[in-house]
């Protein structure tokens, strides 16, 4: 139910709320790839490259480690 809530918040222009929700979920479940993807897309959309970089690195590590 998390991702539909985030999509609704983004559609309503509540980017900060969506970001807080996704960051909390990603911290609680760092291996949840759909949450990580949504958070990476949000960071890209708002131009937060510093926050995006570690998630991209984690995704490459997962790919190279055979988790994806």
C-alpha positions in Angstrom: 0.0 0.0 0.0 3.0 2.2 0.4 3.7 2.9 -3.3 0.1 4.0 -4.2 0.2 6.4 -1.3 3.5 7.8 -2.5 2.1 8.2 -6.1 -0.9 10.0 -4.7 1.3 12.4 -2.7 3.4 13.1 -5.7 0.4 13.7 -7.9 -0.9 16.2 -5.3 2.5 18.0 -5.2 3.3 16.7 -1.7 6.8 15.8 -2.6 8.2 16.3 0.9 5.6 13.9 2.4 6.4 11.3 -0.3 10.1 11.7 0.3 9.7 11.2 4.1 7.5 8.1 3.5 9.9 6.5 1.1 13.0 7.3 3.1 11.5 5.7 6.2 10.5 2.6 4.2 13.9 2.3 2.6 15.6 2.6 6.0 13.3 -0.1 7.4 13.7 -2.4 4.3 16.9 -1.6 2.5 16.5 -4.6 0.2 13.0 -3.7 -1.0 13.8 -3.0 -4.6 10.5 -1.3 -5.6 10.8 1.1 -2.7 14.4 1.8 -3.7 13.4 2.4 -7.3 10.6 4.8 -6.2 13.1 6.7 -4.0 15.7 6.9 -6.7 13.1 8.3 -9.2 12.0 10.8 -6.6 15.6 11.9 -5.9 16.2 12.2 -9.7 13.0 14.3 -10.1 14.0 16.7 -7.4 17.7 16.8 -8.5 19.2 15.4 -5.3 22.2 13.7 -6.8 24.0 13.4 -3.4 21.1 11.3 -2.1 20.7 9.3 -5.3 24.3 8.2 -5.6 24.4 5.7 -2.7 21.1 4.1 -4.0 22.6 3.6 -7.4 25.7 2.1 -5.9 23.6 -0.3 -3.8 21.6 -1.3 -6.9 24.8 -2.0 -8.9 26.1 -4.0 -5.9 22.9 -6.0 -5.8 23.1 -6.7 -9.5 26.8 -7.7 -9.4 26.1 -9.9 -6.3 23.3 -11.7 -8.1 20.5 -10.4 -5.9 18.6 -9.0 -8.9 
